[in-house]
Amino acid sequence: MQTKELLKIVEGVLDDRKGQEITVLDVIGKTSVTDYMVIVTATSERHAKSLADYVLVEVKENGFKPLGVEGQQGSDWVLLDLGDIILHVMTAQARDFYQLEKLWSVERVDNSEVLGE
């Protein structure tokens, strides 16, 4: 499955299941871990778990094997690793506290500029 197709599936499930403030961050060139980070706000810890579960079911039904899930039991932040896409399902409080969008929006700096070379 192509990354763009997988991204469309993830966004569709989150939208259908009432995920709020769905944000897709293109982190290509900023990290070697993934290409896209999807961040969505859940209304509660239970909603966060449900959103992640629905995405898991849908991607598996489309023949994709997730690499891992973290934080499903009573957590305000559930992370779903889909390889080229990492999904962060967070309560509003967690999203406000960690501010992932701000963290990943920092422009990349050339090391030679930092070292004064």
ZASEMAR-267740 format. One record per residue (C-alpha): residue in one letter; x, y, z; residue number from 1. Coordinates in steps of 0.2 Angstrom, whole numbers, padded with zeros to 4 digits. Layout:
REM residues N
<pt r="A" u="X" v="Y" w="Z" k="NUM"/>
...
***
This chain:
REM residues 117
<pt r="M" u="0000" v="0000" w="0000" k="1"/>
<pt r="Q" u="0006" v="0017" w="-0005" k="2"/>
<pt r="T" u="0009" v="0030" w="0009" k="3"/>
<pt r="K" u="-0003" v="0042" w="0002" k="4"/>
<pt r="E" u="-0017" v="0029" w="0001" k="5"/>
<pt r="L" u="-0013" v="0024" w="0019" k="6"/>
<pt r="L" u="-0014" v="0043" w="0024" k="7"/>
<pt r="K" u="-0031" v="0045" w="0016" k="8"/>
<pt r="I" u="-0037" v="0029" w="0026" k="9"/>
<pt r="V" u="-0031" v="0036" w="0042" k="10"/>
<pt r="E" u="-0038" v="0053" w="0040" k="11"/>
<pt r="G" u="-0055" v="0046" w="0034" k="12"/>
<pt r="V" u="-0057" v="0035" w="0049" k="13"/>
<pt r="L" u="-0052" v="0049" w="0061" k="14"/>
<pt r="D" u="-0064" v="0061" w="0053" k="15"/>
<pt r="D" u="-0078" v="0048" w="0053" k="16"/>
<pt r="R" u="-0075" v="0044" w="0071" k="17"/>
<pt r="K" u="-0076" v="0062" w="0077" k="18"/>
<pt r="G" u="-0057" v="0065" w="0079" k="19"/>
<pt r="Q" u="-0054" v="0084" w="0081" k="20"/>
<pt r="E" u="-0041" v="0095" w="0074" k="21"/>
<pt r="I" u="-0033" v="0082" w="0062" k="22"/>
<pt r="T" u="-0016" v="0089" w="0057" k="23"/>
<pt r="V" u="-0004" v="0080" w="0045" k="24"/>
<pt r="L" u="0014" v="0085" w="0047" k="25"/>
<pt r="D" u="0026" v="0082" w="0033" k="26"/>
<pt r="V" u="0042" v="0077" w="0041" k="27"/>
<pt r="I" u="0052" v="0071" w="0026" k="28"/>
<pt r="G" u="0069" v="0077" w="0028" k="29"/>
<pt r="K" u="0067" v="0081" w="0046" k="30"/>
<pt r="T" u="0068" v="0063" w="0053" k="31"/>
<pt r="S" u="0072" v="0046" w="0046" k="32"/>
<pt r="V" u="0059" v="0038" w="0057" k="33"/>
<pt r="T" u="0044" v="0042" w="0047" k="34"/>
<pt r="D" u="0037" v="0053" w="0033" k="35"/>
<pt r="Y" u="0021" v="0059" w="0040" k="36"/>
<pt r="M" u="0015" v="0062" w="0058" k="37"/>
<pt r="V" u="-0004" v="0063" w="0060" k="38"/>
<pt r="I" u="-0010" v="0072" w="0076" k="39"/>
<pt r="V" u="-0028" v="0071" w="0081" k="40"/>
<pt r="T" u="-0037" v="0077" w="0097" k="41"/>
<pt r="A" u="-0049" v="0065" w="0106" k="42"/>
<pt r="T" u="-0062" v="0071" w="0118" k="43"/>
<pt r="S" u="-0057" v="0059" w="0132" k="44"/>
<pt r="E" u="-0045" v="0044" w="0136" k="45"/>
<pt r="R" u="-0058" v="0032" w="0130" k="46"/>
<pt r="H" u="-0061" v="0041" w="0114" k="47"/>
<pt r="A" u="-0042" v="0041" w="0111" k="48"/>
<pt r="K" u="-0041" v="0022" w="0113" k="49"/>
<pt r="S" u="-0056" v="0020" w="0102" k="50"/>
<pt r="L" u="-0049" v="0031" w="0088" k="51"/>
<pt r="A" u="-0033" v="0021" w="0088" k="52"/>
<pt r="D" u="-0043" v="0005" w="0088" k="53"/>
<pt r="Y" u="-0053" v="0010" w="0073" k="54"/>
<pt r="V" u="-0038" v="0015" w="0063" k="55"/>
<pt r="L" u="-0030" v="-0002" w="0068" k="56"/>
<pt r="V" u="-0045" v="-0011" w="0062" k="57"/>
<pt r="E" u="-0046" v="-0002" w="0045" k="58"/>
<pt r="V" u="-0028" v="-0003" w="0040" k="59"/>
<pt r="K" u="-0027" v="-0021" w="0044" k="60"/>
<pt r="E" u="-0043" v="-0024" w="0033" k="61"/>
<pt r="N" u="-0034" v="-0015" w="0019" k="62"/>
<pt r="G" u="-0019" v="-0027" w="0021" k="63"/>
<pt r="F" u="-0007" v="-0016" w="0031" k="64"/>
<pt r="K" u="0002" v="-0023" w="0046" k="65"/>
<pt r="P" u="0005" v="-0009" w="0060" k="66"/>
<pt r="L" u="0022" v="-0009" w="0068" k="67"/>
<pt r="G" u="0017" v="-0005" w="0085" k="68"/>
<pt r="V" u="0005" v="0003" w="0097" k="69"/>
<pt r="E" u="0009" v="0012" w="0113" k="70"/>
<pt r="G" u="-0002" v="0020" w="0127" k="71"/>
<pt r="Q" u="-0018" v="0011" w="0124" k="72"/>
<pt r="Q" u="-0023" v="0008" w="0142" k="73"/>
<pt r="G" u="-0030" v="0023" w="0151" k="74"/>
<pt r="S" u="-0018" v="0035" w="0142" k="75"/>
<pt r="D" u="-0021" v="0053" w="0136" k="76"/>
<pt r="W" u="-0009" v="0049" w="0122" k="77"/>
<pt r="V" u="-0010" v="0034" w="0110" k="78"/>
<pt r="L" u="0004" v="0032" w="0097" k="79"/>
<pt r="L" u="0001" v="0021" w="0082" k="80"/>
<pt r="D" u="0016" v="0017" w="0072" k="81"/>
<pt r="L" u="0012" v="0013" w="0054" k="82"/>
<pt r="G" u="0030" v="0015" w="0047" k="83"/>
<pt r="D" u="0029" v="0029" w="0035" k="84"/>
<pt r="I" u="0015" v="0037" w="0046" k="85"/>
<pt r="I" u="0015" v="0039" w="0065" k="86"/>
<pt r="L" u="-0002" v="0043" w="0072" k="87"/>
<pt r="H" u="-0003" v="0053" w="0088" k="88"/>
<pt r="V" u="-0020" v="0052" w="0096" k="89"/>
<pt r="M" u="-0020" v="0064" w="0111" k="90"/>
<pt r="T" u="-0033" v="0072" w="0123" k="91"/>
<pt r="A" u="-0034" v="0091" w="0122" k="92"/>
<pt r="Q" u="-0023" v="0093" w="0138" k="93"/>
<pt r="A" u="-0009" v="0082" w="0132" k="94"/>
<pt r="R" u="-0009" v="0090" w="0114" k="95"/>
<pt r="D" u="-0008" v="0107" w="0122" k="96"/>
<pt r="F" u="0006" v="0102" w="0134" k="97"/>
<pt r="Y" u="0017" v="0093" w="0122" k="98"/>
<pt r="Q" u="0014" v="0104" w="0107" k="99"/>
<pt r="L" u="0021" v="0092" w="0094" k="100"/>
<pt r="E" u="0016" v="0104" w="0079" k="101"/>
<pt r="K" u="0027" v="0117" w="0086" k="102"/>
<pt r="L" u="0041" v="0104" w="0089" k="103"/>
<pt r="W" u="0041" v="0098" w="0071" k="104"/>
<pt r="S" u="0039" v="0115" w="0063" k="105"/>
<pt r="V" u="0056" v="0120" w="0068" k="106"/>
<pt r="E" u="0066" v="0123" w="0052" k="107"/>
<pt r="R" u="0082" v="0111" w="0050" k="108"/>
<pt r="V" u="0098" v="0120" w="0053" k="109"/>
<pt r="D" u="0114" v="0116" w="0043" k="110"/>
<pt r="N" u="0127" v="0109" w="0056" k="111"/>
<pt r="S" u="0141" v="0119" w="0048" k="112"/>
<pt r="E" u="0132" v="0135" w="0052" k="113"/>
<pt r="V" u="0130" v="0129" w="0070" k="114"/>
<pt r="L" u="0148" v="0124" w="0071" k="115"/>
<pt r="G" u="0154" v="0141" w="0063" k="116"/>
<pt r="E" u="0162" v="0132" w="0049" k="117"/>
***
